[in-house]
Each structure stands twice: as C-alpha cells, then as structure tokens.
Amino acid sequence: MLFDVGPARPLGVPEAEAMVRIAVDVRSADRAVAGRFLRLADRPAFELAFPCGTCPLLFERKGGANTQVSLDDPDGRLAAGLTTLDDGVVERYGGLLPNGSYQPLLLKIAPRLVTPAGSDDYFTHEQVATWGIDGFSGVPESPGTPYYRTFETRIDDDQHLYEFVVPMVPPTWNAPDRVDRYAEAMAAGAVPTAVALSFLDVLQPATDDESTDYYTHWGLTHVLLDGHHKLQAAARTGTPLTLLTLLAHDDGLAGPEDLTRLLSVRADGPARRTGGERSDSP
C-alpha cells in the first residue's frame, strides 16, 4: 500500500559530508567505469547493478556494510508509526545523503526474510530465468546477505516490478531483545516506521539468448537506514509496518517517465504478468 507521496525535493549535504551515497567508481588510468556502489562513510557497502542497463540487478554486500545508520527518535514518531509524511523526519534523514532530488514515499509493507539461494531468492529464480547463470562464475548472482522481499507486480506483459528492502547488516547482528520487544508490540497492533534510501533500476538483457522468460525487470531497492529490528520483527510475526523511503531521482537506472509510472504501479495491488515469473508475493 502506498500511504503518502510527496513531491520530489532537494535534500542533502555536500557530497564529502554525506554518510550514505550512491557513486559510479572509475578506474583512474583510463577513466573506464569500474562499478556502481552504495557507499557508507565513503567505504563500498554494496555493489549495485552496472550502469549499462543490460546487466542484471544487484545489491551485493561489501565490507563497508558493517553498521546500522540510525538517528535519534526524540519524540517517538518512528516508534509510534507515521500515517503521513513528516517533514521533520524527512529533513533529518535527508541530512545523511548527498545533495540531490529525492521523493519521499510512505509505504505499508509486509516483509518476508529471504536467504540467498533459498526458495524465495530473486537471484536464484526470477533473475536466472531472464539472464541465465553468470557465464564467468557458473553460479547465479548473490547479494551475500539475507534481505527482505515486500512487493511485486505486473507493469505490462513485458515488464515486471520487484521490490526489496536491504539491511545494512544481516539480521543475525540485531539485538534479540529489541527484536522481541518490537515483535510483541506489533503482534498487539503497533505499526512502527522504518526509514530507507531507495532507487529504481530498470534493466533488461541485450539479447534473449540465455533467457527462458525474457522481459524488463524493474528493481525498486530500499536500503535500510533505520529500523533493522523492526523489519526482522515484522517478518517474524507476519505483521505489516510502514516504510518512509527517500526515492533518489538522480541515482537509479531509470528515466523520469519510469519514476512517474512507478508511483501509479506501486499504488495498485499486485498483479500477474503473462509469462514465467512467480507471482506469490503478498
């Protein structure tokens, strides 16, 4: 469910002061692109899909993903749960990001915890059906960390949206007593709010040579800034929570028309695509 949408707006601080940023790294000798990364405190935290637009979706955990990014919640707004966008919270978390255009969204999600190579793993199933097995390694891509799936839907018969929440650290790093407290509160009806930075990547292989189900994958990836214990508790109890996410208009592999279309697609319920994809998300 899409609770609330704000207009895209300038947020952030100078790039050198940003705690979290998405950057395309280059090789110094020939300036060729070396990769696209989400950086935490200027260390590579996740390798992302290569910016060519034909490579597969990726959020592979690196050594820089070693801490949670959380801010104080002095008035308890996030613990109590937001029902509309809150400018104070948006500005506070916008201060972790580099100057750019960000669109605040408030989503209601029901996260499912996924283990790489498991039965629900996007990289082992949907991605392999379209891109095939990686030719160099001989195995599917892997995020190298558990993650959450929250939503997917048909855009049209040739395009499908997949949504993910990626924690900065794996759930095994969370404090069990905090997870237990959130689980008890959520089972009793509480709907707290987590916070994320998100980006949209629209990707399709250049050819269908390796594909058994060839179509365009829209990957809406939310990188969790605050709420690691809340997400784990929600997945454990099967209860929803809200996600305040700042959608980066400048950092995804998607055009303005895609970003506009995303809002209407995300506001609707899940739908089947006539093809070979799995359609079992909530």
Secondary structure, 3 states (H helix, E strand, C coil): CEEEECCCEEECECHHHCCEEEEEEECCCCCCEEEEEEEECCEEEEEECCCCCCCCCCEEECCCCCCCCCCCCCCCHHHHCCCCCCHHHHHHHHCCCECEEEEEEEEEECCEEECCCCCCCCCCCHHHHHHCCCCCCCCCCCCCCCEEEEEEEEEECCEEEEEEEECCCCHHHCCHHHHHHHHHHHHCCCCCEEEEEEEEEEECCCCCCCCCCCCEEEEEEEEEEECHHHHHHHHHHCCCEEEEEEEECCCCECCHHHHHHHHHHHHCCCCCCCCCCCCCCC
